[in-house]
Amino acid sequence: PPRSTLFPYPTLFRSVLSFEAVSPGTTLRPRTVGWMSDIERALADALEAGRADGSVTPDINPSEEARSIMDTAIGISYRWTLMPETVSIRDEVGRWRTRLERLYSSRPATPPAGG
């Protein structure tokens, strides 16, 4: 059968697979740990670059924030993996992105119209 029939939700499949990496002795563990470490490093680098160019507030520690971002991403992924029928990954990530933009932006927030 075509791949899309076997795995109609490839992102969900990858999320489930990543949680399998916690099993002792699995070959997935080193690969998943390496992948997560690479992402965390890239996030810290991006936050540091944002601090350097003035788009990210200088009041943050890029390494700590990258770790926090990873922790939240794992939490959202876990909820979605458990309840894909009721948790919209697109909506959750959209709300989270809006929150991160507010939190890290070096620009003052635009007040709501009429306020």
MARMAR-778112 format. One record per residue: residue in three letters; y, z, x of N, C-alpha, C, O, CB in turn. Coordinates in steps of 0.001 Angstrom, whole numbers, plus 500000, padded with zeros to 6 digits. Each point is the difference from the previous one (the first is absolute). Glycine has a CB too. Layout:
BEGIN
 code   n_py   n_pz   n_px  ca_py  ca_pz  ca_px   c_py   c_pz   c_px   o_py   o_pz   o_px  cb_py  cb_pz  cb_px
  ALA      Y      Z      X      Y      Z      X      Y      Z      X      Y      Z      X      Y      Z      X
...
//
This chain:
BEGIN
 code   n_py   n_pz   n_px  ca_py  ca_pz  ca_px   c_py   c_pz   c_px   o_py   o_pz   o_px  cb_py  cb_pz  cb_px
  PRO 498802 500000 500828 501198 500000 499172 501258 500000 500870 499971 500457 501143 498771 500757 497046
  PRO 502346 498278 501270 501256 500011 500750 500446 501428 500315 499694 500942 499270 500956 496899 499628
  ARG 500069 502286 502193 500474 501316 500437 500805 500690 498904 499875 501210 499812 500169 497967 502552
  SER 500782 500067 496910 500833 500604 498957 499155 500612 498886 500456 500914 499314 501340 497432 501214
  THR 496979 501162 499283 499116 500573 498991 499405 501314 500493 499860 500953 499234 499616 496744 499911
  LEU 500175 502346 502145 499421 501215 500555 501036 501113 500122 499699 501164 499735 498651 497435 501500
  PHE 502851 501050 499160 501065 500970 500214 501254 499527 499277 500912 499467 500633 498111 501208 501606
  PRO 501038 499513 496442 501152 499492 499254 501305 500708 500366 501086 499485 499732 497358 499949 498420
  TYR 501449 501729 502450 501189 500759 500398 499888 500315 501490 499632 501117 500363 500630 499888 497300
  PRO 500049 498030 503206 499785 500214 501432 500794 501170 500579 499518 500674 500910 500040 496909 499256
  THR 501641 502667 499329 500785 501119 500525 499330 501319 499639 499948 500915 500821 502169 497729 498994
  LEU 497373 501458 498965 499282 501196 499589 498737 500168 500835 499663 501115 500396 501252 498655 497274
  PHE 498392 499142 502599 498802 500049 500823 500331 500553 501386 499275 500854 500511 499760 497196 498216
  ARG 502047 501474 501885 500396 500497 501321 500366 501478 499938 499701 500753 500926 501115 496955 499686
  SER 499825 502707 498311 500357 501409 499856 498742 500865 499925 499911 501024 500677 502219 498324 498146
  VAL 496907 500248 500364 498745 500741 499883 499293 500038 501348 499497 501043 500417 500293 498286 497163
  LEU 500176 499544 503089 499335 499905 501290 500639 500947 501015 499292 500628 500787 500114 496986 498713
  SER 501905 502494 500492 500660 500881 500963 499639 501455 499758 499918 500773 500954 501953 497594 499221
  PHE 497910 502029 498576 499602 501370 499729 498552 500259 500403 499606 501151 500193 502035 498906 497936
  GLU 497574 498891 502000 498633 500142 500496 499986 500350 501483 498993 500486 500515 500231 497877 497761
  ALA 501882 501395 502407 500075 500257 501439 499908 501482 500340 499797 500342 501165 501580 497612 499050
  VAL 498764 502930 498814 499907 501431 500284 498562 500467 500149 499762 501106 500486 502354 499217 498273
  SER 496934 498870 500838 498595 500373 500111 499611 500144 501473 500343 499145 500817 499148 499664 497009
  PRO 499799 502260 502515 499600 500200 501394 499131 498846 500507 499120 499512 499291 500994 502968 500350
  GLY 500142 497104 501569 499178 498980 500643 500246 498571 499561 499324 499089 500479 499034 502653 499731
  THR 502579 498039 498903 500233 498636 499534 500709 499178 501070 500818 500523 500757 499296 500307 496878
  THR 499572 497903 502420 500676 499110 500953 501400 499648 499520 500798 499448 500757 496984 499621 499936
  LEU 502516 501246 498060 501337 499726 499467 501052 500954 500561 501176 499649 500087 497757 499488 497835
  ARG 500648 502055 502454 500961 501027 500412 500885 499559 501165 501221 500034 499849 497159 501668 499366
  PRO 501084 497887 501935 500888 499644 501114 500943 498848 499653 501164 500005 500401 497067 500776 501168
  ARG 501278 498252 497701 500840 498864 499615 501123 500442 499068 501147 499583 500160 496883 498885 500096
  THR 501638 502380 498769 500996 500462 499043 501028 500908 500676 501196 499898 499727 497097 499930 498439
  VAL 501244 501056 502711 500925 500879 500729 500941 499164 500865 501203 500260 500041 497074 501594 499974
  GLY 501181 497145 500673 500840 499125 500826 501018 499246 499167 501164 499889 500383 496957 499878 501219
  TRP 501444 499716 497264 500882 499250 499104 501125 500899 499491 501164 499599 499976 496912 498917 499346
  MET 501563 502707 500271 501013 500922 499492 500970 500421 501109 501201 500122 499758 497160 500696 498518
  SER 501131 499399 502920 500863 500353 501129 500972 498871 500313 501175 500247 500273 497009 501211 500655
  ASP 501331 497302 499032 500874 498847 500240 501111 499920 498961 501155 499740 500337 496920 499043 500695
  ILE 501576 501440 497708 501000 499953 498934 501022 501120 500177 501202 499773 499862 497101 499211 498578
  GLU 501226 502215 501862 500916 501133 500178 500962 499738 501165 501192 500295 499904 497050 501274 499177
  ARG 501244 497884 502001 500845 499668 501154 501029 498938 499629 501167 500103 500380 496942 500471 501171
  ALA 501462 498406 497709 500915 498933 499577 501089 500546 499070 501157 499588 500083 496972 498738 500141
  LEU 501497 502595 498901 500995 500626 499113 501021 500790 500813 501202 499897 499756 497085 500240 498403
  ALA 501243 500647 502801 500916 500780 500840 500923 499073 500776 501194 500271 500124 497099 501563 500071
  ASP 501156 497069 500330 500823 499020 500732 501049 499378 499087 501147 499814 500406 496917 499704 501116
  ALA 501548 500159 497245 500948 499397 499056 501104 500986 499627 501166 499619 499897 496997 498921 499209
  LEU 501476 502715 500693 501010 501011 499691 500937 500214 501192 501206 500168 499819 497183 500947 498595
  GLU 501067 498879 502779 500824 500144 501201 500948 498808 500147 501169 500169 500350 496991 501156 500758
  ALA 501331 497472 498622 500851 498809 500060 501110 500087 498962 501136 499607 500267 496920 499028 500552
  GLY 501622 501876 498005 501003 500190 498956 501050 501017 500404 501182 499821 499707 497105 499595 498599
  ARG 501299 501640 502358 500974 500971 500519 500908 499321 501017 501211 500221 500004 497164 501679 499622
  ALA 501035 497271 501240 500782 499327 501051 501008 499022 499414 501114 499883 500511 496947 500356 501040
  ASP 501563 499051 497375 500933 499017 499430 500890 500583 498906 500847 499300 499444 497492 498945 501091
  GLY 501468 503032 499161 500868 500670 499036 499567 499882 498553 500688 500510 499116 501102 499077 502457
  SER 497084 499754 498154 499565 499850 498608 499204 501214 499502 499828 500185 498795 500124 497341 501558
  VAL 499567 503293 500582 499242 501204 499654 500775 501207 500512 500521 499996 501115 497252 498759 498976
  THR 502292 502264 499083 500724 501210 500377 499480 500549 501334 498794 499994 500245 501597 500525 497317
  PRO 500504 499948 503286 499564 500552 501285 499403 501405 499873 499516 500558 500985 502250 498070 500105
  ASP 498267 501940 497712 499561 501382 499776 498493 500175 499888 499534 501095 499683 502607 499253 499194
  ILE 497088 498601 501374 498549 500098 499829 499292 499953 501346 500549 499528 500996 499646 499390 496752
  ASN 498587 501577 502259 499112 499858 501146 499020 498883 499635 499136 500202 499147 501093 502281 501571
  PRO 499888 496348 499907 499159 498864 499612 498497 500289 500009 499284 499540 499111 502494 499025 501792
  SER 497737 502181 500074 498558 500292 500056 499565 500874 498835 498967 499745 499381 501110 500069 503106
  GLU 500708 501216 497209 499668 500873 498870 500080 499252 498678 499155 500182 499124 501697 501775 502167
  GLU 500164 497203 498568 500139 499236 498750 498894 498975 499854 499515 499770 498893 502950 500558 501198
  ALA 497127 499053 501006 498890 499036 499943 498725 500698 499539 499246 499451 499196 501806 499182 502650
  ARG 498706 502562 498653 498826 500770 499585 500092 500334 498508 499007 499914 499277 500772 501051 503056
  SER 501407 499413 497217 500199 500318 498585 499776 498764 499124 499402 500091 498927 502237 501707 501722
  ILE 498836 497072 499806 499783 498749 499263 498509 499711 499889 499514 499633 498930 502704 499475 501873
  MET 497059 501055 500291 498550 499761 499975 499312 500963 499029 499128 499597 499229 500960 499594 503162
  ASP 500308 502074 497652 499392 500987 499101 500217 499631 498538 499082 500100 499185 501274 501662 502550
  THR 500856 497812 497936 500293 499604 498622 499229 498746 499622 499467 499910 498894 502807 501113 501296
  ALA 497662 498016 500712 499260 498766 499726 498526 500291 499721 499402 499410 499100 502201 499327 502360
  ILE 497825 502168 499312 498595 500366 499797 499830 500677 498637 499030 499740 499288 500645 500520 503215
  GLY 501264 500599 497144 499931 500674 498698 500093 499029 498838 499234 500092 499040 501776 501905 502008
  ILE 499928 497075 499040 500138 498988 498941 498731 499151 499931 499490 499714 498917 503026 500232 501404
  SER 496991 499662 500829 498778 499179 500034 498812 500741 499406 499193 499412 499280 501674 499426 502751
  TYR 499026 502433 498266 498887 500777 499481 500060 500098 498477 498997 499789 499318 500940 501508 502823
  ARG 501244 499023 497335 500157 500057 498534 499623 498668 499369 499276 499955 499005 502553 501749 501244
  TRP 498668 497212 500339 499734 498670 499459 498521 499650 500097 499440 499389 499090 502873 499914 501543
  THR 497054 501087 500479 498578 499740 500170 499183 500721 498936 499028 499453 499481 501333 500250 502976
  LEU 500034 501523 497221 499279 500773 498986 500275 499535 498579 499120 500038 499140 500962 501878 502402
  MET 501165 497639 498217 500405 499688 498625 500736 498659 499911 501150 499971 499562 499004 502487 499978
  PRO 499220 496440 500859 500711 498722 500004 500431 499539 498610 500905 499176 499872 497800 500232 502142
  GLU 500651 501118 496949 500361 499602 498634 501314 500633 499562 500703 499444 499156 496872 500309 500305
  THR 502762 501402 501102 501194 500719 499549 501099 500111 501057 501139 500328 499669 497373 500934 498828
  VAL 501168 498474 502751 500997 500078 501075 500339 498580 500429 499139 499262 500480 499994 503006 500310
  SER 502109 497362 499035 500455 498676 500434 500490 500111 501438 501045 500597 500260 499596 498736 497363
  ILE 498611 500098 503302 500389 500063 501412 501359 499339 500197 500807 500472 500801 496769 499509 499896
  ARG 502679 498950 498593 501288 499301 500116 501157 500900 499563 501023 500071 500681 497808 497740 498910
  ASP 501011 502876 499277 501054 500898 499516 500181 501197 500923 501127 500381 500317 498374 498902 497346
  GLU 499386 501310 502767 500081 501167 500876 500695 499656 501316 500876 500737 500452 497028 500162 498507
  VAL 501713 497999 501647 500605 499603 501265 501468 499620 499792 500833 500268 500866 496923 498937 499966
  GLY 502564 500184 498047 501391 499659 499706 500886 501231 499898 501099 500028 500553 498096 497951 498264
  ARG 500324 503044 500470 500762 501252 499884 500147 500678 501363 501062 500518 500347 498103 499764 497293
  TRP 499751 499698 503113 500009 500623 501321 500971 499269 500932 500742 500631 500752 496865 500107 498920
  ARG 502380 497940 500272 500910 499224 500836 501465 500336 499674 500818 500170 500904 497458 497986 499233
  THR 502042 501937 498580 501359 500358 499587 500374 501372 500561 501110 500193 500495 498639 498430 497397
  ARG 499330 502317 502029 500254 501344 500526 500231 499959 501513 500920 500645 500502 497671 500335 497652
  LEU 500581 498268 502571 500154 499908 501458 501326 499342 500379 500656 500422 500952 496851 499446 499280
  GLU 502882 499112 499031 501281 499345 500283 501151 500982 499842 500923 500016 500814 498132 497791 498418
  ARG 500893 503018 499716 501039 501019 499805 499962 501043 501112 501041 500404 500518 498830 499236 497004
  LEU 498937 500786 502835 499823 501061 500982 500437 499585 501400 500633 500782 500709 497491 500065 497919
  TYR 501544 497934 501773 500225 499580 501379 501271 499191 500218 500420 499815 501142 497154 500199 499101
  SER 503030 499516 498716 501175 499139 500162 501153 500771 500631 500264 501154 499665 499017 497492 498348
  SER 501391 500681 502904 501179 500622 500615 501244 499716 499179 501072 500535 500283 497876 499246 501979
  ARG 500915 499374 496714 501132 499652 499140 500055 500957 498824 498961 500412 499483 500879 497168 501198
  PRO 501377 502782 498889 500090 500882 498831 499418 499323 498764 500110 498786 499830 501935 502297 501147
  ALA 497344 499708 498181 499439 499459 498759 501117 499479 499121 501085 500578 499943 496974 501012 500183
  THR 501665 497316 499193 500974 499427 499077 499950 500817 498712 498936 500144 499398 500826 497513 501615
  PRO 501384 502879 498562 499973 500799 498752 499698 499095 498815 500351 498820 500005 501309 502828 500956
  PRO 497689 498909 498025 499707 499201 498815 501288 499523 499334 501040 500652 500099 496829 500632 499573
  ALA 502051 497589 499659 501165 499451 499299 500510 501011 498988 499219 500617 499276 499921 497035 501035
  GLY 502172 502511 499645 500602 500920 499054 499941 501450 500446 500380 500896 499246 499015 497516 498990
  GLY 500125 501834 503000 499840 501394 500413 500764 500276 501166 499988 501127 500494 497861 498948 498591
//
